[in-house]
């Protein structure tokens, strides 16, 4: 492994950490309908657990309405039960083979709760990025110990890894700021 390999791996791992957080943010309700709100809800059906997106078509015919159309009509009750048990805070209404999820207006208190949970998600992402930094620095120390990396090379690597870390933490903060603004907007 070389210095460039270490930096490339660190950058890829940090990128994945940020992408994961952005995907988590998509599941946080903002007052408008988005299939990401429910696509990863676990549904117990036919003796196994599956994600909702594997069992049904999820559409947004209106800004405040999600429609779930199961591929198999026999799973409607299982999907309804899973949606009721999920923590999205939306009560599904079954209309034959279709499940409708009307998205209610968010109260001020609920908006603040969502912003707090976003902050926790962002902090978890920052911790993952810092863990990626630690891993990269450990790899660099191994190279230095084996004689492949010089003292100056080690310092350069540490600086580069820190710059990557700072860049991705800034990216997390920017995503958080945008999502908070989106949620607090009435």
Residue pairs with C-beta under 8 A, 6 or more apart in sequence:
1 139
1 143
2 143
2 148
3 140
3 143
3 149
3 153
3 156
3 157
3 160
6 136
6 139
6 140
6 143
6 157
6 161
7 136
7 157
7 160
7 161
7 164
9 136
9 139
10 132
10 133
10 135
10 136
10 161
10 164
11 164
13 132
13 135
14 129
14 132
14 133
14 164
14 165
14 168
15 168
17 125
17 128
17 129
17 132
17 168
18 125
18 129
18 168
18 171
18 172
18 175
20 125
20 128
21 121
21 122
21 124
21 125
21 172
21 175
22 175
23 36
24 121
25 118
25 121
25 175
25 179
26 34
26 36
27 36
27 37
27 40
28 114
28 117
28 118
28 121
28 179
28 183
29 37
29 88
29 89
29 90
29 103
29 106
29 114
30 106
30 179
30 182
30 183
31 64
31 103
31 105
31 106
31 183
32 63
32 64
32 103
33 60
33 62
33 63
33 64
33 65
33 66
33 101
33 103
34 60
34 66
35 53
35 58
35 59
35 60
35 66
37 66
37 88
37 90
37 101
37 103
38 52
38 58
38 66
38 68
38 83
38 86
38 88
38 101
39 51
39 52
39 53
39 58
40 51
40 52
40 53
41 51
41 52
41 82
41 83
41 86
41 88
42 49
42 50
42 51
42 52
42 82
43 49
43 50
43 51
43 52
43 55
43 75
43 78
43 79
43 82
44 78
44 81
44 82
45 55
45 75
45 78
45 79
46 75
52 58
52 68
52 79
52 82
52 83
55 70
55 71
55 72
55 75
55 79
56 68
56 69
56 70
56 71
56 75
56 79
56 99
57 68
57 69
57 71
58 66
58 67
58 68
58 69
59 66
59 67
59 69
60 66
60 67
61 67
64 102
64 103
65 100
65 101
65 102
65 103
66 90
66 100
66 101
66 103
67 98
67 99
67 100
67 101
68 79
68 83
68 92
68 98
68 99
68 100
68 101
69 97
69 98
69 99
70 76
70 79
70 97
70 99
73 97
76 94
76 97
76 99
77 94
79 92
79 99
80 92
80 94
80 99
83 90
83 92
83 99
83 101
84 91
84 92
89 110
90 101
90 102
90 103
90 104
91 101
92 99
92 100
92 101
93 99
93 100
93 101
93 102
106 114
106 183
111 183
111 184
114 183
115 180
115 183
115 184
118 176
118 179
118 180
118 183
119 176
122 172
122 173
122 175
122 176
125 172
126 169
126 172
129 165
129 168
129 169
129 172
130 165
132 165
133 161
133 162
133 164
133 165
136 157
136 161
136 164
137 157
137 158
137 161
140 149
140 154
140 157
140 158
140 161
141 154
143 149
143 154
144 150
144 151
144 153
144 154
149 157
